[in-house]
Amino acid sequence: MELKEVVREQLEHARRRTLRLLEPFDDAQLTSQVSPLMSPLVWDLAHIGHYEELWLVRALTDLPGTDPRYDDLYDAFAHPRRERVDLPILGPEAAREFVAAVRTRTLDVLDGVTFDDGEPLLRNAFVYGMVIQHEHQHDETMLATIQLSEVPYMLETSGPAALERRGDSVVTMPGGSFVMGTSTQPWAYDNERPEHEAEVAPFMIDAWPVSNAEFAAFVSDGGYDDPRHWSEDGWKLRQDASLDHPQFWRAEGDGAWSVLRFGHRVDLVDDEPVQHVCWHEADAFARWAGRRLPTEAEWECAFRSGAMGGVGQVWEWTGTDFHGYPGFVSFPYREYSEVFFGNEYKVLRGASWAVDAINRRPTFRNWDFPIRRQIFAGFRCARDG
């Protein structure tokens, strides 16, 4: 299949997914804000269209944007999520019309472009891959918003799959050097580049993500109540937010738990990976279990060896702060990765059940504040070898 056909199919696949996610909601639900942590769903929709117009129309041609006001209204850095509900953003019908009109312009431009090495944005259709992945990432963000809304909602897949554990529960890794990151994956983001030699000491890592049953044992053993298991920042968060179990869990008596999943209260499945835990909760569990969170390099080393099962069910917290790799070059804009580098964000690896296949690769890096719980995140543990 020619690259342009691949691009067209992926653009349409992403758009079908976006519109299908939003179809069940009325205008009031699309325009409301369910949490200061999240945007109104209609903001995400129009932002997807604006980002597409910015990179697949304006960056590749001399054509103007639809409306100069959108450069401010739909700039994710200009307005924090908590403010977006009060902005004069497009309503649901206008937002749908806007993204449809942008798509028409995008496809017209696509007909005339040439994918060659002369323009970095067009090399291997990089800029199209960036926009396609961006839409899928916002679809996952909107799923997190829908989960927080507690509105009854049905999905074909609404959570991680139960882990079919087999083989050893812990994998021993001999350590040494390995090639980390990528310089060849055509649609990889700048923070995944360049590939480089990384060194890890011998270590052991869980073959599977921590399950609901394992985390419930931590809860029942008083893990949330013992400051010895928590970092100083984690213990303060646990006290300030009155944390005593993962988000959306509810005790049902006799040691049983239920979980709220897209507005439906269901029994907790023991063998599913735990999700909706923040980094501090993951770190506390690891301390309680006499282990630790893996470094990002350990995680990728173990994954590349084929040793880990259950990857792709939940994002997996690591113990590593988000930084660029040696030789990092920001492309095509600093605000995608570079402005987040530092010790405020922790790296998550793998993928979640809510991620499209196009965003799943060994080198993909996610990141978030260590206090975040609404994301579809879990973890596995490691220890020194």
Secondary structure, DSSP 4 states (H G I P E B T S, - for coil): --HHHHHHHHHHHHHHHHHHHHTT--HHHHHS-S-TTS--HHHHHHHHHHHHHIIIIITTSSPPPS-TTHHHHT-TTTS-GGGGGGS-PPPHHHHHHHHHHHHHHHHHHHHH----TTSTTTGGGHHHHHHHHHHHHHHHHHHHHHHHHT-----S--SPPPP---S-SEEEE--EEEEES-SS-TT--GGG-S-EEEEE-SEEEESSPPBHHHHHHHHHTTGGG-GGGS-HHHHHHHHHTT--S-TTEEEEETTEEEEEETTEEEEPPTTSBP-S--HHHHHHHHHHTT-BPPPHHHHHHHHHTT---STTSSEEEEEEEE-PPTT----S-TTTTGGG-EEEEEEEEE--TTS-GGG--TT-EEEE-TT--SSSEE---EEE-
